[in-house]
Amino acid sequence: MLDAVLFDWGDTLFHFAYDEALLEAGWEAGLATVDRDRLPGHEETAARFRERYLPLLWVPGSVDEVEYPGLIRELLGSFGVELTDEELRRFLAAEHAAWEPARLLGAHTHALLDALRERGLKTGLVSNAFDPGWLLHEDLAPMGLGERLDVAVFSSEVGKRKPHPAIFEAALERLGVEPERALFVGDRRYEDVRGSKEAGMTAVLALWFRADEDERGLEPDFEAFSAMDVLNVVRRLTGEID
């Protein structure tokens, strides 16, 4: 029996297109919210971030999420700029907004989520994301996801990244669903497939944005070459089709 379908976010429900130009645009937008004299330039701060801090955001194998606001505060402090809490909040919001062109919603995301919910299934999001949770949750409504998801859990809120079980367990607990009655859909064999299977869930490897061959991962229970293939997996698990 199946009660819920949970998804990874990037390269599953939407594609994140990293762009170096947006990195500088983010720093320019963030610094513009800080009302100070003699601020460093956005090119200089972006360069230091790229060199010293960007590698910390994707440490291979790490399950401990970085404290991203602290990194921003530390970097600007190295330039002699000590941000207040309110200034930091404004900076983070403006920087995050500057990355909006990089977040491209999948063409069939809404249709898939609607079809799942029409079948009485709960839907959720479990994602590795270092931006503060309050910013990430604000992204959901404009993308039409807020009304289509029963829960969204980000690693920045839990302090642990997938494949650590804590982030999966947090979502399942909020949904009130046992892991063996939940399906997880993600594009990474290590973080998504291994993480969800070790948490007791059934795993679907999403292949419509990318193909992952991470040797640390596990074999999925199912593969999906399009978003709507997930619906066929659900139909099979619920007995709708043989």
Helices and strands as residue ranges (DSSP letters): E 4-7, E 14-16, H 20-32, H 42-48, I 49-53, G 54-58, H 68-77, H 85-98, G 100-102, E 103-105, H 109-118, E 122-127, H 133-140, G 146-148, E 151-154, H 155-158, H 165-175, G 179-181, E 182-186, I 189-194, H 195-198, E 202-206, E 222-224, H 227-237
